[in-house]
Every structure is written in structure tokens, then in C-alpha cells.
Amino acid sequence: MSGKANPAATYLLEAEDLLEQIEQIALSLDENPGDGEAVNQLFRAFHTIKGSGAMFGFDEVAAFTHHVETVLDCVRDGRVPLSRELTELILAARDHIKALLDAPGGPDDALREAGTSIVNALRLAEGAPESAAPPLPGQQLVREDAEGGHLLKSWRIRFHPNPGLMVSGTNPVWLLDELRALGPCEVTGHTELVPALEQIEADRCYLWWDIALHTEAGIEAIRDLFIFVEDGSRIEIEELPASPEAVSPAGRREKHPETPATAGAVHKGPADATVRVPAEKLDRLVNLVGELVMNQSRLTQAAAHVGSAELASPVEEIERLVAELRDNVLGIRMMPIGRTFSRFKRLVHDLSAELDKEIDLITEGAETELDKTVLDQLGDPLVHLIRNSIDHGIEPRQERERIGKPARGTIRLSAVHASSNVVVSIADDGRGLDPAAIRAKAIERGLLPPDAALSDKEIFRLIFLPGFSTAKRVTEVSGRGVGMDVVRRQIEALRGSVAIASALGQGATISLTLPLTLAIIDGLLVEAAGDRFILPMPLVTENVELHAAQRARNNARNVVAVRGALIPYIDLRQLFGIAGGRPGIEKVVIVQHENARVGIVVDRVVGTHQTVIQSLGRFYRNVEVASGATIMGDGQVALILDVARLIHFADRQCRAEEPQPHGPRELVPSEW
């Protein structure tokens, strides 16, 4: 297999990043149209897409992007004002470029027609006459010379390309053609660095060029042409007086100084050492490290059994190295959540316009890091929650003004670290949840007895039941009763939890608590009749003892007194039907679940354990109380218990054994 990267695939990856950057800059310009530097960044991003697209055969993309670049050049020069309509047009152009890049086998007629419509709108924004036909793909933009009434400036450009430029698929000739599109050029090639024939490497560039350019464009437009060849190249740009002697490169062959002092000099060294790695390779590396951790655990146990003093020191060193390797590999998979957050600015922008609402999205904690696997699965739940906030939560402007709220609503998307978890919150300042409406809907659908006594918090959790919705009308955005139950299932599949807080008329906050990583966790190893189980350590608060006499005093109720408070507990032996005699003193592991404490009774607590998570496989996919398994040092398998689902399962078992005529006995809806 060849180790060389596919240049076209590399371009697609870079274009994806640039398109995301374009979207964020355009949305920021919508709020601050006077930001000249942001306009420059936008121009350069489109220019890079155009230039690289032409190099790698994406001619349709290059031809279309040229029109966007032309309009943005007019904005930079002050000839075209940056209006909200133009920003929307730039966003539409960005979406069209993405569609062109995603189109298998090239664009179809409908996509080309959409592109023509956007090009016509861009030309109108530029001020071009409607009858003027747009240039064909690859056609150069011809500028009027001085005789046509435009004042041309003269520039001298020295271009010493990176010798390895052509290895990445770049051809300097294409760059020279782009310079000619700005105006008349005189190009002089220099060959003094070309080695003897037997020493020439075919993929190296030994030439450099001295260029005299006459154009009405400014220095920024010239610099922009060199954006994607700057790394490792030396580029000097100098404005010259308008005399013929000054602009002729043939008559000026003096040797330039080693340290250029010209106004437009650019000299960049190698780029930062960043390597793109396919996700599957990284996943394989994490799996290998997981196996290494398990085998290191077996080695430690075997060394302890042998009791050899000679083994003690190297085994300890291996433990240290494996732990450091584990932390570094897992750190590679950690990514800031800000990139996920930034995608929702467009969602809020488009949806608020569609619903005729004015909404600001504020993001906090963008630097908070999460495992890439978690981030990849977090997008859909966040989309559901943000859409609901926009549609159901934030009121229309007239209603907000009538009740004394600011005309513009606010959605706040934040992320913070909490122990070994990350809490992602979606908060809005809208209507909030109406407990009475939710309760009435639940009673109407037979989900709740009319005389059930529930707190607001318990009522709020009803919205996560399948098909539950209080929307008075069905819209394209929401109201069909799908989404919120999907959110709960997806978050719990990530070993996370969902919590709701709301005040009627003031807004609502939904908090998602997620693990930092899905690969390796710190666990508490426990036993029940010789069977081993792992409890996620971040959920464990303390351990207490449970004597047989305490069971008798509580009249067989599954509660234990801890510092004056009665805490309900789950008996693993009883729940799983584990046979065998109980020890005289059992252990109760207290875990935190949705702001409440629940105990889990086991025979004994073995201790903490670095747990490598292994999937259970398709034969055990219906085992809802376990999120995976791990292999112990002695080769035995221990189930990793999913605390949230374990509590829900125990609650359902309790309801089945002791039917409650007056509504839910516990705080968890039965469908959970």
C-alpha cells in the first residue's frame, strides 16, 4: 500500500475546515458588519478554496467561488456595502460549494441551476449589469487598463517557492496565471539554482521568478494569491514608481538582500507539525492500549503471586509507563467541544429567521474537552434540544415586549468539567415548562392517574416519554412528539444522564452529564457471591456496612440509615437472583443519581480498578443493566453496571411485584 496521501482527499478535508470557518465568520459579520479583518479572513478562505480547487481538478468549485471572491473584493475596497442580504448570500454560496464537493460524480442540472441563481445574485450585489453573462469555468477575469480610465499601480514580486511545492500537487505556473488575471505581467524566470542533470529530482522546484505586475488591485489582493504556497516559500512584494525603468525586471538583475526590507515581504518557515490521522487508526490504537492495560494488570497480579523481589521493580516501571501511555493516547482523542458548539450558530440563525424570532446564541466553555467518540454522538441530541428551545421556549418578539422581556431571546450553550464528567447545558430565557400542562397531557394519555402526587421535577421528566408532546400545533420544526425520548436514549447510551430545571415564564435549562471518555474508566470493583461487578467511580460517594440486624429493624424495607437520612438501596443478590448464603456484614455502595442517593448492596468491596471497557456483543445486547464488561487480571470477566439503567430496572421490578394503585411509588417514570 502506498504511503502517499491523495491530494484530492486532502483538499476535501481542508475545504471542509474552510467552509466551517466561512460559516462562523459570516455569522459574526451579520452581528458586526464593520469588522474589516473578518472580511479579509472571509476573502482568503474563499480564495484558498478556489485556488486549491483549480489545482486538484475541482473546476466547478473554482469557477463558482471566483464570483464570491469578486464580490468580497468589492466589499474590502468599500465599493459594495456589507448588508444582511449579502451575508445571507455568502452563506448560500458556502452551502452551494459544500453541495458541489459532496455531489457524487459531479453536479446535476438542478445543482447547476441553483449555482447560476446564486451567481446572478452575486453579480447584482457587485453592481454588474444583468445582461452581462458570467464567465465560464476557467475563464480569467480581465481588468481594464489605464486607457480605460483606471489607475494601475506597479509592483515588483520576487517568488522563491518552497522546493517541495510540487510534491503537494501545486504547480507554480497556475499561480503565475492568477497573477496575470490581476493585470499585465512581465515574468522573468531564474535558473541559477538548477543543478546538474544527474542531480535533478523530478518533483523538486529549482526555479524562482521576478515579476513586474501592473494592476489596480491592492497589496492584499496580491498577497492573497500566495496564501496556499506561503509555507517554506520566500515572497517579496514591493510597490514601484510608475516609470518604465522601474517596472522592467530584465533591467533590474541586482542581487536582492538576504533579509528583505520591502513593504510586502513574506517569509514563512515550515508550518506547525500537525498530522491528520484517520479515526479508525486512532480507535485501533486505543484498543491496543486497552489490551496492554489489561495484560499489565495480569502481569502485576502474577508478580504479586510469585513474590519475587527481582520482578517488583520492573513491574512497577511497566505500570508507570503503561499509565502514561494510556493517558497520552486518550488525550489524543480529546477534542474541544467548541467546534461542535459553533455548528449550532447557523442552526439558530436560520431557524430563528424561519420562525420570525430574534435569538442570540451564547456559548461558554468552548475549550472544554471531550472524547471524540462522545462528541460525534452528541450532535443529534443537541440539535433536538436547541430546536425545541427556539420553537417552544423563546417567545415571538411582540409577546416578549408585551410581558416586559427583551425583544431578543437568548439561548446559552455551555460546558463545564465536573470531576471525570462534562456537563453540557442548554438554557433559554423563554416560556419555561408548564407543569400543569404537562400533567394534564399525561393524564389525558393515560400515563398518569388523576390523583398522582408528583413534584415539578418528576412531572418534567414525563416529557422524555416516547411520543409525549404538549405542542398545540405541529410545525416543520417540532411538535410531533418525537425527539425528547431519543435525546434521553442517546445520552444514556453514552453512559450519561439528563436533568431538567425550569421556572414558568423565566426559561428552562436542560443539563446533560457525560463521561469524558468511553474507552477507559476508573471503577469500583465489588463482589456478590463470587460474581464481580464494576461501578463507575465518579458516581460513588461512600460505602457503609449493612448488618443482618439492621435489615430486621427496617421491617424488610430496602432502606439504610446514613447519618440520620434513610437511603433506599438495591440488593444485587435479590435483583439478579444470585443464590448462596449472605455474609454477616454486607456493604452498601452509595451512588449519586439525578441529585438523589441510592445504595447498592454487595457482599464486599474489592477496591478501585482501572477499567478497560469492552462491548458485550450482539448476544447480550438486551442486557440493559450493563454498559459493557472488562477482563480482570486473572482472566475473569466483570460486568460494568450502568447505574441509571440499573435503578430503572430495579424500579420496574418493584412495581411488577407490588402494584401501586395511586400512581408511581418511585420518582422514575415506569417507561424508563
N, C-alpha and C positions, 0 to 999 in steps of 0.2 A: 504493500500500500504506500502510495506517495505521501510524503510528509508535507508537501507544499499546499498552502491554503488556496482555495478557489477565490480569485479576485472578485468575481461577481457576487459570491456569497458574502464576502467581507463587505462589499459595497452595500448590500441589502441590510446587514446588521448596522452599519454606520448610518445608513439612511433612516432606519427605524429610530435611532437615537436622535438624529437631527429633526425628524418630524415631531417627536415628542417635545424637543426643545422649542421648535417653532410654535407649537400649540401653547406652551406656557408663556412664551414671550408675547404672542398675540393677545392672550387673555390679560396679561399685565398691561399692555398698551391700551386695551379697552378701558382700563381704570385710570391710566396715566398717559394720555396720548402725546404729551410733550417730552417724553423720555427719548432724546436723540440717540443715546448709546444703545438703547433697546432696539431702535430701528436699524442701527448698524449691525447689531447681532443677528437680527432677522434677515437682513440682506445677505450677510455672509453665510448663514445656514442654507438659504435657498441657492446661493451661488455654488456652494460646495456640492449640493445635490445635483445641480445642473452640470458642473464641470466633471465630476466623477462619473455621473450617469452617461455622459457622452463618451468618456474613455472606455467604459465597460459595456457599451452596446445598448444602453437604455435610451435610445434616441427619442422616443415619445416623451419620456420624462424630461429629458434635457430641453426639448423644444417647448413643452408646456411651461416649464419652470422659468424659461427665458422671459416670458411675459410678466410673470410675477416679479422677477428681478428688475425689469424695466420700470414698473410702477413704483417699486420701493426705492429705486434710484431717484425717481422724481420726488418722492417724499423726503429723501435725505437732502436733496437740493432745495427744498422748500417750494417746488413748483406745484406739488399736489398736497393738500392738507390731509392729515390722517383722521378720518371720520370713523364713527361707529360702523357705518355701512362698509367702508373699506376694510376694517378689521374683520367683519363677517366674511367678506370676500376672500381675504387672506386665509381664514380658517377653512373656507370651502375649497380653496386651491390646495391647501395642505391635505385635506381629505381626498381630493382627486388624485394627488400624487401617490398617496398610500394605496388607493384603489388600483392605479396603474402598476405599482410594484407588486401588488398581490394577485393581479389578474393572471391566471394560468394560460400560457400560450398567447399572451398579448391581449390588448383591449378589444372588446367587441364594439359594434356600431353604437350601442346605447351609451357606452362609456366615452367613446369619442365625441358623441353629440353633447354629452354633459361637459366635456372639456372645452368644446367650442363655445358653449354658452358662457362658461367662466372666462375664457379668453376675451370674448366680446365685451363682457362686463369690465374686465381689467383695462381694455383699451379705452372704453368710455371714461373710466376713472382717470386714465392717463391724459385724457383730452384729445385722443386721436379721432379723426373723422370716422363716422360709422361705415362709410363706403370703403375705407381702406382695408384691404384683405390682410389678415395676419400672416407673418412669414411662415413658410413651410418648415418642417423639421430640418434642422441643419443649416437653414438659411441665415447668413450673417446679417447683423444689424448694421446698416450703412448710415453713417452720420454725415451731415452737411459739413463741407469745409469752410474756410474763411470767406470764400467768394459768396457763399450762401447766406452770409450775414452773421455767422457765429465766430467768436474769437477763439482761436486754437492756442493752447499752451504747448510748449515744447518740453519734453522730458528725456533724460538720459537714464537708461536702465542697464545695469550690469547683472547678469543672471548666471551665477555659478551653481548649477544643480548638484544635489547630492549624487555622488557617483552611483549609488544603488537605486536611483529613482525608478529605473525601468523594471526592476525586479518586482515592484508592486503593481505593475501594469500601466504606469504613467508614461506618456510619450511627450517630451518637451515640445515637439512640433505642434501638438494641439494647443499648447499654451501660447506659442507664438501666433497661431491663427486667432486666438481670442484677443491678443493684443492688437492685431490688425483690424479686428472688429471695432475697436475704440477709435481708430483713425489711421492716417497714413504712417507707415513704419519703414525705417531703414535698418535692416538687421545685418550685423557682421558677426560671423562665427569665428571662434578662435580654436586653433588645433594644436597649440604648442604642448598641451598636456597628453596628446595621444601617444602611447608607447609604440615600440617596435611591433611589427605584425605578429610575431610569435608570442608576444606578451599580452595581446589584446584579449579581453574577456568579452564575449558577445553581449552579455547582459549589463555591462558597465557603461556609464556615460562619461566620456573624456572631454567633451566639448563644453565651452561656455560662450555666452553671447553678449554682445554690446549692441544696444537697441536705441534708436532715436525715434520717439513717438510724438506725433502731433495730434492733439485731441482736445476737445472741450471738457472732457472728464477730469475730475479732481484726483488728488493723490490716493484718496480712499478707494476709489473705483479701481485704480491700478493695483494697489496692494491686494484688493480682494481677489484678483486673478491668481495670485500666488498662494492663496490660503492653503490649498491642499498639497503644495510642494515645499512648504517652508522648512519642514524638519530636515536638518542636516544640510540645507542649501544656504548660500550667501546671496542676498538680493539687495542691491543698492539702487535707490530711486532718487534722482536729482532733477529739480526744475531748472531749465536753462533759459537764458535770454533768447529773444526771438530772432537772432541773426543766423543766417545760413551757416556761417563758420562754426557756430556753437552747437548746431544740431547734427553735424555730419560726423558720424563715428569713425569714418575712414580717415579723417584728418586729425583725429584725436586718439592716437595709439599709445599715449603715455601710460606708464605702469601705475595702476591705482595703489594707494597706500594699503598696507595690510590691515590697519584699523580704520575703517571708513568713517568719515565725519559728515557725510552728506545727510541732508534733511530726512530722506525717506529710507535710510539704510535699515535692512532687516538681516540679522544673522542669528540663526537658531541652530542649536545643537540637537543631539538626539532627543526624542520625546521621552516622557516618563515611561519607565519599564512596566507596561501593563500588558497582560496576556489574556486573551479571550479563551475560555475553556468551555467546551460543550458540557451541558448539565449532566448528561449521562456519565461522563468521565468522573465528574465530581461525586456523583452518587456512588459510583463504584469504589472510589477512594474512601468514602465514608463507611461503606460496607466492609471494606478490608480493615479499616481501623477498628470497627466494631468487633470483627473476628479476632483481631490482635488483642483487644481489651479482654475478651472472654478467655483467650488462651493464656494471657498473662495472669488472670485470676486463677486458672487451673495450675499454672506453674507456682504461684505463690502458695497455694494450698498444698501442693505436693512437696515443696521445700519445707513447709512447716511440719508436714508429717514425717519427713526424713530426719529433720532436726540437725542438719549438717551446718556447722559454723562457716564452712567454706562457701556454701551456697547463699548464705544470708546476705552478704554484701552485694554480689552481682544481681540477685533477685530484687533487692531494694532499688538498685540503679535502673533496672529494667522497668520497674514500677514507675519511677520518676520520669523516664524517657517516654514511656507509653502515655502517661498522663499529659505530658507536654505536647506530644504529637496529637493526641485526641483533642486537646483544647485548640491547637492551631488549625487542625483540619475543620473542626466545627466552626471556628472563626471565619474560615474562608467562605462558608455557606451563609454567614450572617450578612444581611443587606439592610441598609436604612429604609425605613418604611416611607420616607418622604417621596420616593418615586411612585409608590402606589397611591399616596395621597394626591400627588399632582395630577393624576389622571382624572380625578373627580371634579377638578375645576371646570373642565369642559362640560361634564355632565350637568353641573349646577347652572352653568352659563346657558346651555341650550334648553334645558328643561324649564328654567325659570322664564325664559323668553316665550316658550311654547304655552305656558300657563299664565302668562301676563303677570308675573310676580317679580319683585325686585329682591334679590337674595345675595348676600355676601357669604362666601365660604372662607372661614379662617382655619388654618392648620397650625397645629402646635406639636412639638416633639418629632419633627421630621427626621432628626438624626437617630432616633430610637431604632435599634437593630433587631431583626427577627430572622429566623431560619428561612431561606429561600423557599423551601417546601411549604412552610406556613403561609408566606406572603402570596405564593401562587394560588392558594386555595382561599385566600381572604377576600379577593376582589369581588366575587359574586355576592356574598353576604353584605358587604359594604354598599354595593350598588342598590340592593333591595332597601336597606335602611335609609340611605340618602334620598332615594326616590320617594319613600314614604314620608320623610320629613318635608320634602318640597311639596308633595301633593296634599297630604293630610295635615301636616304640622303647621307650616307657615301660612298665615292668612294673606288674602289679597291686600294690596296697598290701601284701598279705601276702607276696608274693615279694620286694619291696623291703626289707621289715623283716627277712626271713629272711637276706638277704645283707648286711645292715648299712647299707642306704641309707635316707635319709629317706623317710617314708611318702608324702609328696607329691612327685611328679615335677616337673621344670622344663623348659619349652621356652623358649628365648631367641631372640627375633626381633630382629635388629639391622641397621643400615645405616650405612655409613661412606663418605666420599669417598676415592677413590684415583685421583689425577691427574684425568683427564677422565672417569672411570668412577665408578660407585657399586657397592659390594659389599654385597649383601644376604645375611645368613647365618641359617640355621635350625639351631640346636644344641639337642640334648636330652641328658639325663643318664641315658638308658635302657640297653638291652642293647648297643647298638652293632651294627655289621655283622660277621658271622661269615665271614671269608674262606674257611674250609674248606667251609661250607655253600654259599656262592655258587659256588665252584669245582666242587663235586660236582654241583650243579644244572646248571651249564654243560656239564660232561662228559656228564651224563645226556641232555641235549637235543641233543648233537652240536655244540655251539657251540665246544668246546674239546677238543683232543686230550689224552688222559690224561697224556702226558709233557710237556705245555707248561710252560715255566718262566716264571711271571708273578709280579711283585711284588704286594703287597697293593693298592697304588694301581691297578694295571692290573686286578686282579680286581674292585675296587669299581666300576670303570666298566662292568662287564658288566651291572649292574642297569639300565642305560639301554637295553639291547637290547629290541626290541619283544617283548612277551609274557613277559618274564622275571619270575619271582616265586619266592621261597623260602618263601612262606607255607604253613603246614601245613594251614590251613583257609581256606575262602572265607567272608568276612563281608560284611555290608552296607557296611562301611567300605572295605575293600581286600582284596587277595589274589587278584584275577582276572588279574593280570599286565598291567593297563593303567595308565597314568598316568605312570610314570617316563620312558618313551620320549617321551611327549607333552611332559613338562617340558623335556627336552633340546631337542626340536624347536622349542618355543615360545621358549625362551631364545636359541637360535641364530638364530631368525628375527628377534630383536631385536638381532642382532649382539653377543650376549653369550656367555658360557661358563659351564660348571658344573664345580665341583671338589668332591671328597668327602674328608673326613678322619674316621677312626673308630678307636676303641680298644675291643676286645671287653670288654663288661661295664661300660664307662665312658660310652658315649654316642657320638653321631655328629654331625658338622657338615657341612652342605651349603652351599656358598657360590656365589652367583650374581653374576657380574661383568657389569654392564650399562652401556651408554653413557649419558651424561647426556641426550643428545638424539638424535633420529633425523632431524633436518632438515638440519643443517649440521655438518660435522666438519672438524677440522684434518687434512690428509692430506699424504703424501709422494708427489710426482709422479715416476714413473720411466718409462723407455722401454725397449722391446725391439724392434729392427728397425723403428723409427719408430712402433710402436704404443704408446699411452700407457696407464698404469695408475695408480691411486691406492691407496696403502696407508694404513690408519688410523694417524695419527701416534702415538697413545698406546701402540701395540703395538711401535713401532720403538725399538730400544735403541742401535744403532750401524750404521755402514757400513764395510765393508772391501773391499780390492781382491782380485781373483782373476786371476792371470796364467795363460797357457796352460801354462807350465812346471809350475805347481802342480797342474793337472789331471793331467798326466803322472805326477808323483811319487806321486799318490794312487791309481794303477792304475785310473783311471776310476770310482773310488768318489766318490759325491756328498757329500764332506765337505771342510771347510776348517778349517785350524788358526787359532784365535784365542787368543792369549796362553796357549798350551800346551794348550788344550782343542779336541777335534775336534767341530765343529758340522755336523750334516747340513744339506744345502741342497736346494732345489727349483729346477730350471732351467726358467724360464718358456718359453724358446725350445723346449726339448725337450718340455715338458708340453703346450704349446698347438700344437705343430707349426709354429712360425714359421720360414719359410725365410730364407735370406740368410746372408752371412758374419758371423762374430763379430768384435767388436773385439779388439785385442790384450790390452787390460786391461778386464775386466768388473767390475761392482760386486756385492757381496753385501750385501743389506739384512738385518740380523739382527732378527728379531721374537721377542717373548715369547709362548709358547703353553703354557698349563697348566703353569707352573713349569719349562718347558723352553725352550731357544733353538733356533730354526730359521732357516736362511738362505734368502733368495730372490734368485736370480741374475738381474740385468738388465744391459742394455747401459750405461745411465748413469742417474744420479740427477739430476733437474732441480732439485728443491728443494721447499720446503713450499708448500702450496696450500690456500686456504680453499675447501672443497668443499661445494657445494650438492647434496644427494642427490636424484636423480631416479629414479623406478621404471623398470624395463626394459620393462614392458608384457607383455601376455599371450603374445606370440610368442616371448619369451625367458624365460618363467617357469621353464624347465627348466635354465637356466644356473646351476648351483648354486654355482660358484666366485665369482660376483659378487653383491654385495648391492645394486647399483644402478649408476648412471652419473652423470657430470657433464659439462657443456658447458664447454669451455675458452674462453679469451679470443678465440682465433682461429676459434671455431666448431666445432672438432673435439670428438669425444666420447671420454672416457676412462672405462674401466670401474673401478669401485670394488671391489677384491678383498676377499672375505670370507676372512680369514686362516685361521680354523678349518676352514672347508669346503675351502679350497684344500689344506690339509695332508691332510685326509681323502681328498680326490680323488687327490692325488699318491700317497698310501699305497696306495689301491686299484689304481691304475695299476701301481705297483711290484709288487704281489702278483700281478697278472694276468700280468706279463711274467716274473717269477721266482717260481714256486710254491715255498712253503716247507713241507716235509713235517713239520716239527717245531713247528708252531704259528706264531703271529703273529711276523713279523720285527720289526715296529714296535710301539710302545706303544699304538696306537689300534685298537680292535676293527674288523674289516673292515666291519661293517654301518654304521659311521659314515661 
